[in-house]
Every structure is written in structure tokens, then in C-alpha cells.
């Protein structure tokens, strides 16, 4: 890291603790973590959906008649 970055982050953390309070910081951290988790999960679902639709297109190209029956 750049020199002094740790000190700046420490000062910001202490300042946030004093201004916001420990209980609200815990709730905000929990909400942020949940939001990041949901975002990453949604990205994974989008990739999986794209892979499945690509698989369906490949299957349709191989045998279009059988794919239409489903």
C-alpha cells in the first residue's frame, strides 16, 4: 500500500465509530455484506443462465426437431 494509507483508514474507522456508533456500524457492515453476497450470487446466476441458454442453442442446432417436442 501507499505510505500512510493504514493510518488514514484507522482514523476513518475510529471517526466512524465515534460518529455513527458501534451498533449502527455493525448493522451497516451486515447490510453491506449481505448486499455484496446477493450481488455476487446474482452474477453467478447470470453466468449459469447464459451457459444454459448456450447449451440449449447447441442442442437445438444438433437436433432441432427433438428440441421442439420438449
C-alpha positions in Angstrom: 0.0 0.0 0.0 0.9 3.6 -0.2 2.6 5.1 2.8 0.2 6.4 5.4 -2.9 4.6 4.0 -3.2 2.4 7.0 -3.1 5.3 9.3 -5.8 7.1 7.2 -8.0 4.0 7.3 -7.6 3.7 11.0 -8.5 7.3 11.6 -11.6 7.0 9.4 -12.6 3.8 11.3 -12.3 5.5 14.7 -14.1 8.6 13.4 -17.0 6.4 12.0 -17.1 4.5 15.3 -17.5 7.8 17.3 -19.9 9.5 14.9 -22.1 6.5 13.9 -21.8 4.3 16.9 -20.9 0.6 17.3 -24.4 -0.8 16.9 -25.1 1.0 13.7 -21.7 0.2 12.3 -22.4 -3.5 12.9 -25.8 -3.2 11.2 -24.3 -1.3 8.3 -21.5 -3.9 7.9 -24.0 -6.7 8.0 -26.2 -5.0 5.3 -23.1 -4.3 3.2 -22.0 -7.9 3.4 -25.5 -9.2 2.6 -25.6 -6.8 -0.4 -22.2 -7.9 -1.7 -23.2 -11.6 -1.3 -26.5 -11.1 -3.2 -24.7 -9.2 -5.9 -22.1 -12.0 -6.4 -24.8 -14.6 -6.2 -26.8 -12.8 -9.0 -23.7 -12.6 -11.1 -23.2 -16.3 -10.7 -26.8 -17.0 -11.6 -26.5 -14.8 -14.7 -23.4 -16.7 -15.9 -25.2 -20.0 -15.2 -28.2 -18.9 -17.2 -26.1 -17.8 -20.1 -24.3 -21.2 -20.1 -27.6 -23.0 -20.0 -29.1 -20.9 -22.9 -25.9 -21.6 -24.8 -26.3 -25.3 -24.1 -29.9 -25.1 -25.3 -28.8 -23.4 -28.6 -26.2 -26.1 -29.1 -28.7 -28.8 -28.5 -31.2 -27.2 -30.9 -28.5 -26.9 -33.6 -27.8 -30.6 -33.2 -31.4 -31.8 -33.4 -34.0 -29.1 -33.9 -37.0 -31.5 -34.1 -36.3 -33.2 -30.8 -35.8 -29.8 -29.1 -39.2 -28.5 -30.3 -41.0 -31.6 -28.8 -40.0 -30.5 -25.2 
